[in-house]
Amino acid sequence: MNLAIRSGDHPSDLLFVNFNQDCTSLAVGSKSWYRLYSLNTVDKLESIYESESEDVCIVERLFSSSLVAIVSISSPRKLKVCHFKKGTEICNYSYSNSILAVKLNRQRLIVCLEESLYIHNIRDMKVLHTIRDTPPNPTGLCALSINNDNCFLAYPGSNQIGEVQIFDTINLRAVTMIPAHDNPLAAIAFNAQGNRVATASEKGTVIRVFSVPDGQKLFEFRRGVKRCATIYSLAFSVDSMFLAASSSTETVHVFKLETPKDNKTEEAQGWMGYFGQALKTSANYLPTQVTELFHQGRAFATARLPSSGLINVCALSVIQKIPRLLVASQDGYLYIFNLDPTDSNECVLVRQHRLDGLTGDSHVTEVTPYDKPLTHQQSTTSYASTVKKPEATVGAGSNMAPPDSEPYQEMDQGATGGEDLKGLGQLRLDDDNEFPPMTHKND
């Protein structure tokens, strides 16, 4: 849910869009500003915070708190941790290479470089562990579970095939390697409970779900057969019953994660039961690729975007007590669809909100489902992470503290710095609006 997009040179002028960990807010940024919006209603995008900003390329917000992690294009190796409500910088770190992604939960902050990952304790920002010499990961692909008990990190274990490395960020040890796909990974996502991980490869035709930490395959879904696609994002529903997948096509797929019922008794009765059983038996003698087709699930529901080829990020949430599918697109719109959990039809588009701030006081356009051919646009921009920058900072800005400074020292070769950490202690940890408590549940 916390994947982000960069829009690059698209006319919308948006640089990045991202949902926070529990999909209660949306961060939007351009070359000259950023905004945080509330997602408590479908009728409007209520502004939480907005500010003029510089060239911010990554911003990750910690749930509904004021804590944000920021990286700019002009200083791609520098991470700032800020309190956006106060407009203050809490601390900063510099790394040996460009920061490609930042992930947060209530216990850990992960910084992803192309060939290494840094694991910070979010309470004092100390580097607890460094995973070095990872396979080249130029897009910064990784996922961090938001669950306190199953606090796992997932990242590519190979750049040749689709292996997923699962790492325990609490006990700081590798847990398992999941051989998920034959092709390199394109997308990874944990469910809210941290006990399932969804994966897709660069081929983009098959999506798989595995249990964590044992790595057992639970579900396998086919997005398409005729055409490959780039999977831009995967997102579980809070109850882990549904999984959404958005791609470079105009169709967003929603899969239902349910185990088929035991129908052996029904199958044994009648001609159709006999035929079905014979088909399954004969499948055992077919090539593996053909056999897999008999066991792959199809989409429970779909939603259609107005264009294809644009970077996008999807999320599943419950807004105003109704399940919703949300898609933020490079075309500058947030699309909100209704998802009927009992009816496997096309999702109904109920609202679209413009994200670039050009609509004056109104950000809402009421629309009906698309029923005409869709345009195709191409984009080569890669996706990464998200949005924002404080209005003012405290401390020496880009000047790093000396290696022996307190309360930080040089943490690791390639990760240095740490200024004015007193601000981190000023966050009220017992206040949900500041920094949600560790016992907070995402029910």
ABEGO torsion letter per residue (X at the ends): XABBBBAEABAAGBABBBBBAAGABBBBBBAABBBBBBAABAABBBBABBBBBBBBABBBBBEABABBBBBBAABAABBBBBBAAAGBBABBBBBABBBABBBBBAABBBBBBAABBBBBBAAAGBBABBBBGBBBBAAGBBBBBABAABBBBBBBABAABBBBBBBBAAAGBBABBBBABABBBABBBBBAAGABBBBBBAAGABBBBBBOAAGBBABBBBABAABBBBBABBBBBAAGABBBBBBABABBBBBBBBBBBBAAAAAABEAAAAAAAAAAAAAAABBAAAAAAAABBBBABBBBBABBGBBBBBBBBBBGGBBBBBBBBAAGBBBBBBBBAABBBBBBBABBBBAAGAAEABABBBBBBBABBBBBBBBABBBBBBBEBBABBBEAEABBBBAABOABBBABBGBBEGBGAAAAAABBAABAAABBBAABBBX
